[in-house]
Amino acid sequence: MSDKITNPDKQSTAGRTGTDSTRKLFAEGDAMDRFVRVFESSARRWELVMYPAMLAFVLLAAYGFFLMLSIFQKICEP
């Protein structure tokens, strides 16, 4: 058995120079800041899709209700 730990991530070993790793892409707080920005833009895109979809659903549900009501009234006429 080998005591050496191997890293299957090729990206982490690609930028090595000696014992120093140049893989650090963001500063300590930048990763969370970037995550928040990406999450907010993703949430904004979902809002642009979901609010019109909810409005369309409510309109179709109301139309379906009145359609069934009119059919029920025609069936129950004396």
Sequence and secondary structure as in RCSB ss.txt:
>XXXX:A:sequence
MSDKITNPDKQSTAGRTGTDSTRKLFAEGDAMDRFVRVFESSARRWELVMYPAMLAFVLLAAYGFFLMLSIFQKI
CEP
>XXXX:A:secstr
         HHHHHTEETTEE    S TTHHHHHHHHHHHHHHHHHHHHHHHHHHHHHHHHHHHHHHHHHHHHHH
T  
